[in-house]
Amino acid sequence: MLKDLLYAGLGAASIMKESIEEEVKKLEEKGKIKKDDAKSFIESLEKKGKEEDEKIKNLFKNAIKEVINELGLATKEDIEKLKEDIVSKA
């Protein structure tokens, strides 16, 4: 479910990016914005989008880690440590 939510967000962002690019291109064609300015604007939006994507991923990771800790679930690291302890005692 979490993956579906993330993919839906990414899909929406992709559609939004395409719409913005189309609108900027229209402004460029009408002479209301210079080509260099349009390119710079789109690049800055892409950069900000990537930064926001990283922030969201980190927020999700941290939230999931908190839930795992609150529920007291074993992590892969916990299980590996137990395996090592069992092997070293055998």
Backbone as ProteinMPNN parsed JSONL, in Angstrom:
{"seq_chain_A": "MLKDLLYAGLGAASIMKESIEEEVKKLEEKGKIKKDDAKSFIESLEKKGKEEDEKIKNLFKNAIKEVINELGLATKEDIEKLKEDIVSKA", "coords_chain_A": {"N_chain_A": [[0.818, -1.186, 0.0], [1.934, 1.238, 0.77], [3.887, 1.528, -1.175], [2.221, 1.817, -3.398], [1.037, 4.275, -2.823], [3.273, 5.928, -2.913], [4.041, 5.558, -5.602], [1.792, 6.632, -6.841], [2.013, 9.289, -6.113], [4.404, 9.922, -7.417], [3.594, 9.563, -10.046], [1.682, 11.574, -10.285], [3.331, 13.777, -9.944], [4.877, 13.569, -12.234], [2.973, 14.004, -14.247], [2.283, 16.604, -13.592], [4.705, 17.893, -14.084], [4.921, 17.604, -16.862], [2.716, 19.126, -17.672], [3.447, 21.674, -16.761], [5.744, 22.081, -18.304], [4.572, 22.19, -20.848], [2.988, 24.512, -20.626], [4.958, 26.449, -20.158], [6.317, 26.263, -22.565], [4.339, 27.214, -24.287], [4.192, 29.881, -23.411], [6.732, 30.652, -24.145], [6.585, 30.392, -26.944], [4.744, 32.399, -27.468], [6.249, 34.527, -26.975], [6.442, 35.593, -24.467], [8.201, 34.784, -22.623], [11.677, 34.26, -22.405], [13.71, 31.869, -24.191], [15.977, 30.891, -22.832], [15.317, 31.618, -20.22], [13.035, 30.081, -19.84], [14.111, 27.502, -19.996], [15.847, 27.573, -17.808], [13.993, 27.951, -15.749], [12.518, 25.546, -15.839], [14.561, 23.721, -15.273], [15.189, 24.512, -12.663], [12.82, 23.851, -11.385], [12.856, 21.063, -11.715], [15.099, 20.421, -10.175], [14.265, 21.262, -7.63], [12.102, 19.54, -7.362], [13.38, 17.041, -7.246], [14.778, 17.36, -4.862], [12.657, 17.599, -3.05], [11.526, 15.096, -3.408], [13.502, 13.452, -2.295], [13.344, 14.344, 0.362], [10.752, 13.491, 1.032], [11.009, 10.703, 0.726], [12.854, 10.203, 2.789], [11.336, 11.012, 4.993], [9.299, 9.058, 4.915], [10.859, 6.731, 5.33], [11.888, 7.234, 7.911], [9.497, 7.388, 9.366], [8.525, 4.783, 9.066], [10.567, 3.356, 10.335], [10.199, 4.3, 12.951], [7.666, 3.249, 13.543], [8.215, 0.509, 13.408], [10.022, 0.313, 15.542], [8.335, 1.11, 17.68], [6.475, -0.953, 17.657], [8.045, -3.005, 18.336], [9.21, -4.799, 16.59], [11.372, -7.2, 15.073], [14.346, -6.408, 13.343], [16.189, -6.853, 10.256], [18.84, -6.683, 10.938], [18.736, -7.328, 13.655], [17.954, -10.032, 13.525], [20.106, -11.139, 12.11], [22.144, -10.72, 13.978], [21.264, -12.401, 16.041], [21.508, -14.866, 14.705], [24.286, -14.948, 14.363], [25.066, -15.031, 17.06], [23.993, -17.512, 17.811], [25.426, -19.241, 16.144], [28.046, -18.747, 17.045], [27.928, -19.776, 19.606], [27.531, -22.41, 19.176]], "CA_chain_A": [[0.0, 0.0, 0.0], [2.834, 2.381, 0.843], [4.474, 1.672, -2.502], [1.183, 2.349, -4.276], [0.911, 5.689, -2.51], [4.47, 6.58, -3.423], [3.954, 5.555, -7.06], [0.736, 7.574, -7.229], [2.609, 10.612, -5.968], [5.371, 10.111, -8.495], [2.822, 9.711, -11.28], [1.092, 12.913, -10.259], [4.427, 14.726, -10.159], [5.253, 13.466, -13.643], [1.928, 14.682, -15.017], [2.409, 18.023, -13.3], [5.902, 18.362, -14.782], [4.584, 17.702, -18.28], [1.806, 20.259, -17.826], [4.229, 22.9, -16.59], [6.593, 22.228, -19.483], [3.706, 22.612, -21.958], [2.604, 25.905, -20.409], [6.16, 27.268, -20.351], [6.567, 26.263, -24.002], [3.353, 28.124, -24.872], [4.641, 31.235, -23.093], [7.924, 30.874, -24.968], [6.127, 30.582, -28.317], [4.056, 33.691, -27.538], [7.248, 35.57, -26.743], [6.278, 36.156, -23.127], [9.335, 34.338, -21.823], [12.823, 33.905, -23.251], [14.027, 30.44, -24.213], [16.922, 30.603, -21.737], [14.579, 31.73, -18.958], [12.157, 28.906, -19.766], [14.96, 26.349, -19.691], [16.323, 27.748, -16.439], [12.845, 27.735, -14.872], [12.218, 24.107, -15.811], [15.661, 23.055, -14.556], [15.062, 24.787, -11.227], [11.697, 23.039, -10.908], [13.316, 19.673, -11.629], [16.005, 20.323, -9.029], [13.45, 21.337, -6.416], [11.32, 18.314, -7.308], [14.26, 15.967, -6.772], [15.046, 17.604, -3.447], [11.435, 17.261, -2.319], [11.397, 13.635, -3.488], [14.412, 12.897, -1.28], [12.778, 14.648, 1.678], [9.596, 12.616, 1.252], [11.519, 9.346, 0.956], [13.45, 10.152, 4.121], [10.241, 11.058, 5.96], [8.69, 7.731, 4.924], [11.782, 5.788, 5.98], [11.921, 7.511, 9.345], [8.197, 7.019, 9.94], [8.46, 3.318, 9.115], [11.479, 2.925, 11.398], [9.564, 4.594, 14.23], [6.589, 2.271, 13.744], [8.872, -0.778, 13.702], [10.54, 0.394, 16.913], [7.214, 1.154, 18.617], [5.842, -2.271, 17.695], [9.014, -3.961, 18.854], [9.491, -5.807, 15.566], [12.781, -7.495, 14.824], [14.857, -5.955, 12.051], [17.136, -7.787, 9.642], [20.068, -6.635, 11.741], [18.467, -8.094, 14.879], [17.936, -11.459, 13.174], [21.483, -11.522, 11.773], [22.897, -10.783, 15.233], [20.853, -13.64, 16.701], [22.129, -15.977, 13.976], [25.72, -14.942, 14.725], [25.177, -15.475, 18.46], [23.71, -18.947, 17.838], [26.559, -19.928, 15.504], [29.245, -18.649, 17.881], [27.734, -20.609, 20.786], [27.429, -23.823, 18.789]], "C_chain_A": [[0.868, 1.258, 0.0], [3.492, 2.634, -0.51], [3.474, 2.273, -3.478], [1.016, 3.849, -4.079], [2.089, 6.473, -3.07], [4.429, 6.659, -4.945], [2.885, 6.528, -7.558], [1.263, 9.003, -7.151], [3.596, 10.914, -7.073], [4.672, 10.299, -9.837], [2.218, 11.101, -11.385], [2.157, 13.973, -10.526], [4.855, 14.736, -11.626], [4.251, 14.194, -14.527], [2.029, 16.196, -14.822], [3.599, 18.621, -14.053], [5.6, 18.565, -16.264], [3.68, 18.905, -18.54], [2.555, 21.584, -17.723], [5.104, 23.14, -17.811], [5.782, 22.709, -20.684], [3.348, 24.09, -21.824], [3.785, 26.845, -20.633], [6.479, 27.362, -21.84], [5.6, 27.214, -24.718], [3.759, 29.576, -24.629], [5.844, 31.619, -23.949], [7.516, 31.175, -26.417], [5.434, 31.93, -28.503], [5.015, 34.859, -27.308], [7.153, 36.213, -25.376], [7.403, 35.742, -22.18], [10.448, 33.929, -22.78], [13.121, 32.422, -23.133], [14.957, 30.068, -23.066], [16.23, 30.651, -20.377], [13.673, 30.516, -18.758], [12.955, 27.675, -19.356], [15.429, 26.404, -18.236], [15.205, 27.471, -15.433], [12.534, 26.25, -14.726], [13.301, 23.345, -15.057], [15.555, 23.282, -13.057], [13.896, 23.998, -10.623], [12.099, 21.576, -10.749], [14.199, 19.469, -10.415], [15.21, 20.331, -7.723], [12.609, 20.074, -6.25], [12.141, 17.144, -6.781], [14.562, 16.118, -5.288], [13.84, 17.221, -2.594], [11.213, 15.754, -2.301], [12.274, 12.975, -2.425], [13.87, 13.141, 0.127], [11.628, 13.701, 2.005], [10.04, 11.186, 1.516], [12.097, 9.21, 2.353], [12.379, 10.196, 5.211], [9.548, 9.705, 6.073], [9.576, 6.727, 5.652], [11.789, 5.98, 7.483], [10.615, 7.12, 10.025], [8.082, 5.513, 10.073], [9.37, 2.784, 10.215], [10.867, 3.165, 12.77], [8.468, 3.582, 14.544], [7.177, 0.91, 14.109], [9.391, -0.788, 15.139], [9.416, 0.373, 17.941], [6.536, -0.202, 18.754], [6.776, -3.344, 18.236], [9.331, -5.074, 17.87], [10.997, -5.989, 15.389], [13.16, -7.004, 13.431], [15.776, -7.027, 11.477], [18.417, -7.847, 10.459], [19.907, -7.438, 13.03], [18.552, -9.596, 14.61], [19.345, -11.952, 12.841], [22.329, -11.643, 13.036], [22.54, -12.055, 16.002], [21.491, -14.859, 16.041], [23.617, -16.089, 14.348], [25.924, -15.457, 16.136], [24.966, -16.989, 18.551], [24.886, -19.73, 17.268], [27.801, -19.887, 16.402], [29.137, -19.505, 19.148], [27.694, -22.096, 20.46], [28.759, -24.493, 18.698]], "O_chain_A": [[0.563, 2.227, -0.694], [3.642, 3.776, -0.942], [3.826, 3.131, -4.288], [0.873, 4.6, -5.043], [1.916, 7.554, -3.634], [4.744, 7.701, -5.522], [3.066, 7.173, -8.591], [0.985, 9.825, -8.025], [3.627, 12.024, -7.605], [5.107, 11.1, -10.664], [2.241, 11.723, -12.447], [1.915, 14.944, -11.244], [5.156, 15.79, -12.185], [4.635, 14.915, -15.448], [1.88, 16.966, -15.77], [3.509, 19.723, -14.595], [5.981, 19.579, -16.848], [3.865, 19.62, -19.524], [2.319, 22.502, -18.508], [5.199, 24.266, -18.3], [6.254, 23.545, -21.455], [3.4, 24.834, -22.804], [3.63, 27.911, -21.229], [6.869, 28.424, -22.324], [5.992, 27.93, -25.64], [3.678, 30.406, -25.534], [5.959, 32.753, -24.415], [8.04, 32.101, -27.036], [5.525, 32.534, -29.571], [4.638, 36.025, -27.43], [7.73, 37.277, -25.152], [7.538, 36.281, -21.081], [10.198, 33.33, -23.826], [12.829, 31.795, -22.115], [14.753, 29.051, -22.403], [16.511, 29.838, -19.496], [13.557, 29.991, -17.651], [12.539, 26.906, -18.489], [15.405, 25.397, -17.528], [15.429, 26.84, -14.399], [12.315, 25.759, -13.618], [13.001, 22.431, -14.29], [15.797, 22.37, -12.266], [13.978, 23.534, -9.485], [11.732, 20.927, -9.77], [14.072, 18.47, -9.706], [15.447, 19.517, -6.83], [12.422, 19.592, -5.133], [11.659, 16.352, -5.971], [14.598, 15.136, -4.548], [13.986, 16.596, -1.544], [10.764, 15.2, -1.298], [11.839, 12.051, -1.738], [13.926, 12.257, 0.983], [11.541, 13.174, 3.114], [9.521, 10.526, 2.417], [11.856, 8.21, 3.029], [12.491, 9.51, 6.226], [9.242, 9.249, 7.175], [9.1, 5.963, 6.49], [11.706, 5.015, 8.243], [10.624, 6.582, 11.133], [7.594, 5.016, 11.088], [8.994, 1.866, 10.945], [10.999, 2.325, 13.661], [8.354, 3.113, 15.677], [6.685, 0.24, 15.017], [9.222, -1.769, 15.863], [9.526, -0.304, 18.963], [6.074, -0.563, 19.836], [6.348, -4.453, 18.554], [9.685, -6.179, 18.279], [11.778, -5.049, 15.538], [12.404, -7.16, 12.472], [16.097, -8.002, 12.156], [19.003, -8.913, 10.649], [20.826, -8.143, 13.448], [19.155, -10.338, 15.385], [19.734, -13.049, 13.241], [23.138, -12.563, 13.156], [23.423, -12.713, 16.553], [21.956, -15.772, 16.723], [24.127, -17.178, 14.609], [26.847, -16.231, 16.389], [25.679, -17.671, 19.287], [25.296, -20.748, 17.826], [28.523, -20.878, 16.508], [30.158, -19.913, 19.701], [27.807, -22.939, 21.349], [28.831, -25.681, 18.383]]}, "name": "protein", "num_of_chains": 1, "seq": "MLKDLLYAGLGAASIMKESIEEEVKKLEEKGKIKKDDAKSFIESLEKKGKEEDEKIKNLFKNAIKEVINELGLATKEDIEKLKEDIVSKA"}
